[in-house]
Amino acid sequence: MIGLSVAIGRFVEALFWAILRVAGGVAAMAVVGALGLACAWLLARKLWRMRTARR
């Protein structure tokens, strides 16, 4: 009975860490995507200002 309890505990712990690992990966990709969009927006704004300044 104790062995079954330990096995269930280890399974729940492994499941918990797997969920955290996936959530961390998704959060990291969201942050990287947001930073990429911010950099692209700043670059586009800078290029647009350079283009309008030439006129």
Secondary structure, DSSP 8 states (H G I E B T S, - for coil): -HHHHHHHHHHHHHHHHHHHHHHHHHHHHHHHHHHHHHHHHHHHHHHHHHHHHT-
